[in-house]
Amino acid sequence: MKQHLLRGRAPIPRACFALFALGWLLYALFGFAADAAAAASGRMARRTLDLSALTMYNLASEGDAWQATSNDPQVIWQPAAGQTVRTVTVTAHYSAAPREMCLYYTADAAADFSVEQRVFAWQNADGSYTFRLPRTAVAKIRLDPCSAAVRITGLTIRENEPLAAWRYFVPAWRTAAALFLYAGLTACAVRLAADFVRARRARASGAG
């Protein structure tokens, strides 16, 4: 594949990478506009969740704090009817290292959670964590606030906190890897097809 991508000075690889980059840019612009429209219409409202209304597993209430009673504490809830959830922002203080923190989602409230539908957070300057959900229907959410039996204080969960505009245009590492891979494969396929056509033409002209 590398040989076909680098051979000669044909612009095929550059054109394929540029095409995929343009496709991502258009997708990001669409996402930015769609989220702005949803927020303006009230379909993507910001809200702070009432923890007492959520389903807690392996989390024992201790006044204003929560004690994880195992290495797999879970917080489960369903978005409000008619609402779109794009981000979940978590503020929490831990008595020790929380280890892994992740968020699961399903498009069907009756479905089980799966690692195929899981996202990870980035940490903000104020110490909070933000999870960004994909552009899909979300019927149920599960937050794993830690992967250790630690004490959690100051736990706050907020939906649809605004994202910085630049966040829309920076793909996750998996998305970036997929874009790079598919652009390279496309360039390779186009180059092979072009070589095949040239070879057939050369044989045809030689036979003539």
Buried (B, 14 or more C-beta within 10 A) or exposed (E): EEEBBEEEEEEBBEBBBEEBEEEBEEBBEEBBEBBEEBBEEEEBBEBEBEBEEBEBBBBEEEEEBBBBEEBEBBBBBBBEEEBBBBBBBBBBEBBEEBEEBBBBBBEEEEEEBEEEBBBEBEEEEEEBBBBBBEEEEBBBBBBBBBBBBBBBEEBEBBBBBBBEEEBBEEBEEEEEEEBBEEBBEBBBBBBEEEEEEEEEEEEEEEEE
